[in-house]
Amino acid sequence: MKKVFGVLAFLSFFYLLGVVGAVEQDTMTLGAGMVRMGIGLGCFWLFCELSGAFYPDPPRKRKSR
């Protein structure tokens, strides 16, 4: 499931980037862009949290030789 949530986080980041670009190019109003940016940022945070992006990997045990 972590990979699925990682892919969704990746896609939501590009959604957020696209909305910012649309507001910058005046193809979307600022009010509608702010709402969509908030939704996109919330989805990005949620999917990053669910994929485990904020937690470091546990240390791996070394094999004894």
ChimeraX attribute file (.defattr): number of C-alpha atoms within 10 A of each C-alpha:
attribute: neighborCount
match mode: 1-to-1
recipient: residues
	/A:1	8
	/A:2	14
	/A:3	11
	/A:4	12
	/A:5	19
	/A:6	19
	/A:7	15
	/A:8	18
	/A:9	24
	/A:10	14
	/A:11	16
	/A:12	21
	/A:13	17
	/A:14	14
	/A:15	19
	/A:16	21
	/A:17	14
	/A:18	13
	/A:19	21
	/A:20	18
	/A:21	14
	/A:22	15
	/A:23	17
	/A:24	13
	/A:25	10
	/A:26	11
	/A:27	11
	/A:28	15
	/A:29	12
	/A:30	15
	/A:31	10
	/A:32	12
	/A:33	20
	/A:34	15
	/A:35	12
	/A:36	16
	/A:37	20
	/A:38	13
	/A:39	15
	/A:40	21
	/A:41	18
	/A:42	14
	/A:43	19
	/A:44	23
	/A:45	17
	/A:46	14
	/A:47	22
	/A:48	21
	/A:49	16
	/A:50	17
	/A:51	19
	/A:52	14
	/A:53	15
	/A:54	10
	/A:55	9
	/A:56	7
	/A:57	8
	/A:58	6
	/A:59	6
	/A:60	6
	/A:61	6
	/A:62	6
	/A:63	5
	/A:64	4
	/A:65	3
